[in-house]
Amino acid sequence: MREAWILDAVRTPRGRGKKDKGALSGIHPQELMAQTLRQLAKRTDFNVGDVEDVVLGCVSQANEQGANIARNSVLSAGWPLEVTGVTLNRFCGSGAQALNFAAMGVMSGQQELVVGGGVESMSRVPMMSDGAGIDGNNLRLREKIHQVAQGISADLIATLEGFSREDCDRFAAESQRRAEEAQKNGLFDKSLFSVVDPATGETALDRDEHPRAGTTFEALSELDPVFERWGASPVDGPGSKTSDQIALEKYPEAGDAIHHVHTAGNSSGIVDGAAAILVASNDYAKAHGLKPRARVKAVATAGAEPLIMLTAPTPASEKALKKAGMAASDIDLWEINEAFAAIPLQTMRNLKIDHDRVNVNGGAIALGHPLGATGAILIGTVIDELERRDLSTGLVTLCIGGGMGIATIVERI
């Protein structure tokens, strides 16, 4: 099997995902992705016409993000008409899956040069804009497997694992501190580019907008739990069971009540963003004099019980490690998506990983989680940091709605 080489990775800054308030909220998501593609071509001397496909993750494929945003972004970027695009949805793992599919195409020998990435404008196309709810509004499926809101699942994990509100807030405070230090020292600058307003040509955003400098544990501890009210609300109208009751029936070992520990401060931020990664075969790269930055060493997905939903980063990582012939201790740097604080806390505990190797420049709690783009952003982030620290291998993993996880192992070349 051939190797898949990562030639470069670029991303936008992440803008606050609030309508008319975030710096990127005035920019159509196709244009946001188009700028990302143009930056990729600007930074790396390759023939854009050689790109065989652009594979993009996008979760809320409705309205401005519908109509195959990958193809329309290629057209918006001014790339040759012969370059195709396809959009996929693996929920929060979509950006990583796009990169993994690009790598698989190259490894299989069917493709030579592919772009993988993702985009999400959460200010313009909010979550659930497709009207599908958690389960596609399929009542028959709901009778078999009742899924609850992800925040309830995260609180259930915290309850079962014994993670306290203090544990989650301290983790969140450290995420903010690390992100603040990284921004101050320019550690994101290698992959980051300034987004411009297409109408004026002026800079719209040149740095991640979501981090809150100076955030303290004490300030975070004053925030109210977000999902306590949701957990206590009847799911199917008055007289029906609540989400908490449904979860506790499935997991009686959690005790008499779910401890609602997640707040807006220790959960991922709602933001806009896009990312793109250029993947080539080793033959193509050598023939065209292109210098690789990393190789994709192994990829994996894993399924888990869908009510608790967010536990699969552990088995996904274990599957990828087994394919690579590695142990968790062999990985130099980890990026475990901070969808909720309990998720990286659980994954670190399960795999016996020290926090000083995980999310070393902060994570989605501080920087935000543009759903379809995050996985691709994290892959670029870990490669940047491996290079800066002169280290070898990184593993990126994300929890995914519906009870799935995804993992990608990259190795510097």
C-alpha positions as CSV (number, residue, x, y, z in Angstrom):
1,M,0.0,0.0,0.0
2,R,1.3,3.5,-0.9
3,E,1.9,6.2,1.6
4,A,-0.4,9.3,1.9
5,W,1.7,12.4,2.5
6,I,0.4,15.6,4.0
7,L,2.0,18.5,2.0
8,D,0.4,21.4,3.9
9,A,-2.5,22.4,6.1
10,V,-4.2,25.8,6.4
11,R,-7.1,27.1,8.4
12,T,-9.1,30.3,9.1
13,P,-9.2,31.8,12.5
14,R,-12.3,30.8,14.4
15,G,-14.8,33.5,14.7
16,R,-17.6,33.7,17.3
17,G,-20.6,31.9,16.0
18,K,-23.1,34.6,16.7
19,K,-25.3,36.2,14.0
20,D,-24.1,39.7,13.3
21,K,-21.6,39.6,16.2
22,G,-18.9,37.3,15.2
23,A,-16.2,38.6,12.8
24,L,-16.9,35.9,10.2
25,S,-20.7,36.0,10.5
26,G,-21.0,38.3,7.5
27,I,-19.1,35.9,5.2
28,H,-21.0,33.2,3.2
29,P,-19.6,29.7,4.2
30,Q,-18.8,28.9,0.6
31,E,-16.6,32.1,0.5
32,L,-15.0,31.1,3.8
33,M,-14.0,27.8,2.4
34,A,-13.0,29.3,-1.0
35,Q,-10.5,31.5,0.7
36,T,-9.1,28.5,2.5
37,L,-8.6,26.6,-0.8
38,R,-6.9,29.6,-2.4
39,Q,-4.6,30.0,0.6
40,L,-3.6,26.3,0.3
41,A,-2.7,26.8,-3.4
42,K,-0.8,30.1,-2.6
43,R,1.3,28.4,0.1
44,T,2.2,25.2,-1.8
45,D,3.4,25.2,-5.4
46,F,1.2,22.6,-6.9
47,N,-1.0,22.5,-10.0
48,V,-4.5,23.0,-8.8
49,G,-5.8,21.2,-11.9
50,D,-4.2,18.0,-10.7
51,V,-6.5,17.9,-7.6
52,E,-8.7,14.9,-8.2
53,D,-11.2,15.7,-5.5
54,V,-12.0,18.1,-2.7
55,V,-13.6,16.2,0.3
56,L,-15.1,18.4,2.9
57,G,-16.9,17.8,6.2
58,C,-19.9,19.9,7.0
59,V,-22.5,19.0,9.6
60,S,-25.4,21.4,9.1
61,Q,-26.0,20.8,5.4
62,A,-28.9,23.2,5.0
63,N,-29.5,26.6,3.5
64,E,-26.2,28.2,2.7
65,Q,-24.3,25.0,3.6
66,G,-26.5,22.8,1.5
67,A,-26.2,22.1,-2.3
68,N,-22.8,20.4,-1.9
69,I,-20.8,23.1,-0.3
70,A,-17.6,21.3,-1.4
71,R,-18.3,21.7,-5.1
72,N,-19.6,25.2,-4.7
73,S,-16.5,26.2,-2.7
74,V,-14.3,24.9,-5.5
75,L,-16.2,27.1,-8.0
76,S,-16.1,30.0,-5.6
77,A,-12.3,29.6,-5.3
78,G,-11.9,29.9,-9.0
79,W,-10.3,26.5,-9.3
80,P,-10.6,24.7,-12.6
81,L,-14.0,23.4,-13.4
82,E,-12.6,19.9,-13.7
83,V,-11.9,19.8,-10.0
84,T,-14.7,18.0,-8.2
85,G,-16.0,18.3,-4.7
86,V,-18.0,16.1,-2.3
87,T,-19.5,16.9,1.1
88,L,-19.8,14.4,4.0
89,N,-21.3,14.4,7.5
90,R,-19.9,12.3,10.3
91,F,-21.1,15.0,12.8
92,C,-18.2,16.3,14.9
93,G,-15.7,14.0,13.2
94,S,-16.5,15.2,9.7
95,G,-13.3,17.2,9.1
96,A,-11.1,14.3,10.3
97,Q,-13.1,11.9,8.2
98,A,-12.6,14.1,5.1
99,L,-8.8,14.0,5.6
100,N,-9.0,10.2,6.3
101,F,-11.0,9.6,3.1
102,A,-8.5,11.7,1.1
103,A,-5.7,9.7,2.6
104,M,-7.5,6.4,1.8
105,G,-7.9,7.4,-1.9
106,V,-4.2,8.1,-2.2
107,M,-3.2,5.0,-0.2
108,S,-5.4,2.8,-2.4
109,G,-3.6,4.0,-5.6
110,Q,-6.8,5.4,-7.1
111,Q,-5.9,9.1,-6.5
112,E,-2.6,11.1,-6.5
113,L,-3.6,14.5,-5.1
114,V,-6.6,15.2,-3.0
115,V,-7.8,18.0,-0.6
116,G,-9.5,17.0,2.7
117,G,-11.0,19.6,5.1
118,G,-14.2,21.1,6.4
119,V,-16.2,24.2,7.0
120,E,-19.0,25.3,9.4
121,S,-20.6,28.7,9.8
122,M,-22.5,28.3,13.0
123,S,-23.5,31.9,13.0
124,R,-25.2,31.7,9.7
125,V,-26.4,28.0,9.8
126,P,-27.0,27.1,13.4
127,M,-27.0,23.6,14.7
128,M,-30.1,21.6,13.8
129,S,-30.8,23.8,10.8
130,D,-31.6,20.6,8.9
131,G,-34.6,19.9,11.1
132,A,-33.5,16.3,11.7
133,G,-33.1,16.5,15.4
134,I,-30.9,13.8,17.1
135,D,-32.3,10.8,15.3
136,G,-33.8,12.1,12.0
137,N,-37.2,12.2,13.7
138,N,-37.6,8.5,13.2
139,L,-40.1,7.3,15.9
140,R,-39.4,3.7,15.1
141,L,-35.7,4.2,15.7
142,R,-36.5,6.1,18.9
143,E,-38.5,3.2,20.2
144,K,-35.4,0.9,19.8
145,I,-32.7,3.4,20.8
146,H,-33.5,6.6,22.6
147,Q,-30.8,9.2,22.2
148,V,-30.6,12.3,24.3
149,A,-28.9,15.6,23.8
150,Q,-25.1,15.4,23.8
151,G,-24.9,17.6,26.9
152,I,-26.9,15.1,28.9
153,S,-24.6,12.4,27.6
154,A,-21.6,14.4,28.7
155,D,-23.1,14.9,32.2
156,L,-23.9,11.2,32.3
157,I,-20.2,10.3,31.6
158,A,-19.1,12.7,34.3
159,T,-21.5,11.1,36.8
160,L,-20.3,7.6,35.9
161,E,-16.6,8.6,36.0
162,G,-16.9,10.6,39.1
163,F,-15.7,13.8,37.5
164,S,-16.8,16.8,39.6
165,R,-17.8,20.3,38.5
166,E,-14.4,21.4,39.9
167,D,-12.6,18.8,37.7
168,C,-14.3,20.1,34.6
169,D,-13.8,23.8,35.4
170,R,-10.1,23.3,36.2
171,F,-9.7,21.5,32.9
172,A,-11.5,24.4,31.2
173,A,-9.4,27.0,32.9
174,E,-6.2,25.3,31.8
175,S,-7.5,25.1,28.2
176,Q,-8.1,28.8,28.2
177,R,-4.6,29.4,29.8
178,R,-2.9,27.3,27.2
179,A,-4.7,29.0,24.3
180,E,-3.9,32.4,25.6
181,E,-0.2,31.5,25.8
182,A,-0.3,30.0,22.3
183,Q,-1.9,33.1,20.8
184,K,0.5,35.4,22.6
185,N,3.5,33.4,21.3
186,G,2.2,33.0,17.8
187,L,2.0,29.2,17.9
188,F,-1.0,29.1,15.6
189,D,0.5,31.3,13.0
190,K,2.0,28.6,10.7
191,S,-1.4,27.3,9.6
192,L,-3.5,30.4,10.2
193,F,-4.3,33.0,7.5
194,S,-6.2,36.2,7.7
195,V,-9.8,36.1,6.3
196,V,-10.8,39.1,4.2
197,D,-14.3,40.5,3.6
198,P,-15.1,39.6,0.0
199,A,-17.0,42.8,-0.4
200,T,-14.4,45.2,0.8
201,G,-11.1,43.3,0.6
202,E,-10.3,44.4,4.2
203,T,-9.2,41.9,6.9
204,A,-12.2,40.5,8.7
205,L,-10.3,38.3,11.2
206,D,-6.7,37.4,11.7
207,R,-6.7,35.5,15.0
208,D,-9.0,33.2,16.9
209,E,-11.9,35.2,18.4
210,H,-13.4,32.9,20.9
211,P,-10.7,32.6,23.7
212,R,-11.3,34.7,26.8
213,A,-7.9,35.9,28.1
214,G,-7.6,35.8,31.8
215,T,-10.3,33.3,32.4
216,T,-10.0,31.8,35.9
217,F,-11.3,28.7,37.6
218,E,-13.2,31.0,40.0
219,A,-15.0,32.8,37.2
220,L,-15.9,29.5,35.6
221,S,-17.3,28.1,38.8
222,E,-19.9,30.8,38.9
223,L,-21.6,29.7,35.7
224,D,-24.9,27.7,35.8
225,P,-25.1,24.2,34.4
226,V,-26.5,24.3,30.9
227,F,-28.2,20.9,30.7
228,E,-29.9,20.6,34.1
229,R,-33.1,22.1,32.8
230,W,-33.0,20.1,29.6
231,G,-32.5,16.9,31.6
232,A,-35.6,17.6,33.7
233,S,-37.9,18.4,30.8
234,P,-40.3,15.8,29.4
235,V,-39.0,14.6,26.1
236,D,-42.3,13.9,24.4
237,G,-44.6,16.4,26.0
238,P,-46.3,16.6,29.5
239,G,-46.4,13.3,31.4
240,S,-43.6,11.7,29.4
241,K,-40.2,10.7,30.7
242,T,-37.4,13.2,31.0
243,S,-34.0,12.9,29.4
244,D,-32.4,12.3,32.8
245,Q,-34.9,9.5,33.5
246,I,-34.3,7.8,30.2
247,A,-30.5,8.0,30.8
248,L,-30.7,6.6,34.3
249,E,-32.9,3.7,33.2
250,K,-30.2,2.7,30.7
251,Y,-27.4,3.4,33.2
252,P,-28.8,2.6,36.8
253,E,-25.2,2.5,38.0
254,A,-25.2,6.3,37.8
255,G,-27.3,6.3,40.9
256,D,-30.4,8.4,41.7
257,A,-29.5,11.4,39.6
258,I,-27.2,12.7,36.9
259,H,-24.8,15.4,38.1
260,H,-25.0,18.2,35.7
261,V,-21.5,19.6,35.7
262,H,-21.2,21.1,32.2
263,T,-21.6,24.8,31.6
264,A,-21.0,27.2,28.7
265,G,-17.5,27.6,30.2
266,N,-16.4,24.0,30.2
267,S,-18.0,23.0,26.9
268,S,-16.9,23.7,23.4
269,G,-17.5,27.1,21.9
270,I,-19.8,27.8,19.0
271,V,-17.7,29.3,16.2
272,D,-17.3,29.7,12.4
273,G,-14.2,28.3,10.7
274,A,-12.7,26.3,7.8
275,A,-9.6,24.2,7.1
276,A,-8.0,22.4,4.2
277,I,-5.2,19.8,4.0
278,L,-3.3,18.8,0.9
279,V,-2.7,15.1,0.5
280,A,-0.5,13.5,-2.1
281,S,1.0,10.1,-3.0
282,N,4.7,9.9,-2.3
283,D,5.2,9.3,-6.1
284,Y,3.4,12.5,-7.0
285,A,5.2,14.6,-4.4
286,K,8.6,13.3,-5.5
287,A,7.8,13.8,-9.2
288,H,6.8,17.4,-8.6
289,G,9.4,18.3,-6.1
290,L,7.0,18.8,-3.3
291,K,8.2,18.6,0.3
292,P,5.9,16.6,2.6
293,R,5.4,17.6,6.2
294,A,3.8,14.3,7.5
295,R,2.4,11.0,6.6
296,V,-0.9,9.5,7.6
297,K,0.1,6.5,9.6
298,A,-3.3,5.0,10.6
299,V,-6.9,5.9,10.7
300,A,-9.9,4.3,12.5
301,T,-13.5,4.8,13.5
302,A,-15.3,3.0,16.4
303,G,-18.9,2.7,17.4
304,A,-20.3,2.8,21.0
305,E,-23.6,2.8,22.8
306,P,-25.6,5.8,21.3
307,L,-27.3,7.1,24.4
308,I,-24.1,7.8,26.3
309,M,-22.9,8.7,22.8
310,L,-19.5,10.3,23.5
311,T,-17.3,7.5,24.8
312,A,-15.8,6.2,21.5
313,P,-12.5,8.3,21.3
314,T,-11.0,5.5,23.4
315,P,-11.8,2.5,21.2
316,A,-11.2,4.6,18.0
317,S,-7.7,5.5,19.3
318,E,-7.0,2.0,20.3
319,K,-7.9,0.7,16.8
320,A,-5.7,3.2,15.1
321,L,-2.8,2.4,17.5
322,K,-3.2,-1.3,16.8
323,K,-3.1,-0.7,13.1
324,A,0.0,1.4,13.5
325,G,1.7,-1.1,15.8
326,M,1.9,1.4,18.5
327,A,0.9,2.0,22.1
328,A,-0.6,5.1,23.6
329,S,2.7,5.8,25.3
330,D,4.4,6.0,21.8
331,I,2.3,9.1,20.8
332,D,4.2,12.3,21.4
333,L,1.2,14.7,21.2
334,W,-2.5,14.2,21.4
335,E,-5.4,16.3,20.3
336,I,-8.6,15.1,22.0
337,N,-11.5,17.3,21.0
338,E,-12.9,19.2,23.9
339,A,-16.6,18.9,23.0
340,F,-17.2,18.8,26.8
341,A,-14.6,18.6,29.5
342,A,-15.5,15.1,30.5
343,I,-14.6,13.7,27.1
344,P,-10.8,14.4,27.2
345,L,-10.8,13.7,31.0
346,Q,-12.3,10.2,30.3
347,T,-10.0,9.5,27.3
348,M,-6.9,10.5,29.2
349,R,-7.9,8.3,32.1
350,N,-8.7,5.3,29.9
351,L,-5.5,5.4,27.9
352,K,-3.3,6.6,30.8
353,I,-2.2,9.7,29.0
354,D,-0.6,12.6,30.8
355,H,-2.3,16.0,30.4
356,D,1.0,17.6,29.4
357,R,0.9,15.7,26.1
358,V,-2.8,16.5,25.4
359,N,-4.1,19.7,23.8
360,V,-0.9,21.5,24.6
361,N,-2.1,24.8,23.1
362,G,-5.7,24.6,24.4
363,G,-8.7,23.1,22.8
364,A,-12.3,23.7,21.7
365,I,-13.4,24.9,25.1
366,A,-11.2,27.9,24.6
367,L,-10.9,28.1,20.8
368,G,-14.3,26.8,19.7
369,H,-15.6,23.8,17.7
370,P,-16.7,24.6,14.1
371,L,-18.3,21.2,13.8
372,G,-17.4,20.2,10.2
373,A,-14.0,21.7,10.3
374,T,-12.6,20.9,13.7
375,G,-11.0,17.5,12.9
376,A,-9.1,19.0,10.0
377,I,-8.0,22.0,12.1
378,L,-6.7,19.7,14.8
379,I,-4.7,17.6,12.4
380,G,-3.0,20.8,11.1
381,T,-2.5,22.0,14.7
382,V,-0.8,18.8,15.8
383,I,1.6,18.8,12.8
384,D,2.6,22.4,13.5
385,E,3.4,21.6,17.1
386,L,5.3,18.4,16.3
387,E,7.5,20.4,14.0
388,R,8.0,23.2,16.6
389,R,8.9,20.7,19.3
390,D,10.9,18.4,17.0
391,L,8.7,15.4,17.9
392,S,7.5,12.6,15.7
393,T,3.9,11.3,16.1
394,G,0.5,12.8,16.9
395,L,-2.9,11.3,17.4
396,V,-6.1,13.3,16.8
397,T,-9.4,11.9,18.1
398,L,-13.0,13.2,18.4
399,C,-16.2,12.0,19.9
400,I,-19.1,11.9,17.5
401,G,-22.9,12.1,17.8
402,G,-24.8,8.8,17.6
403,G,-22.1,6.9,19.5
404,M,-19.0,7.1,17.3
405,G,-15.4,8.1,17.6
406,I,-12.6,8.8,15.0
407,A,-8.9,8.8,15.2
408,T,-6.0,9.7,12.9
409,I,-2.3,9.1,13.6
410,V,0.2,11.3,11.7
411,E,4.0,11.0,11.6
412,R,6.4,13.7,10.7
413,I,8.5,13.2,7.6
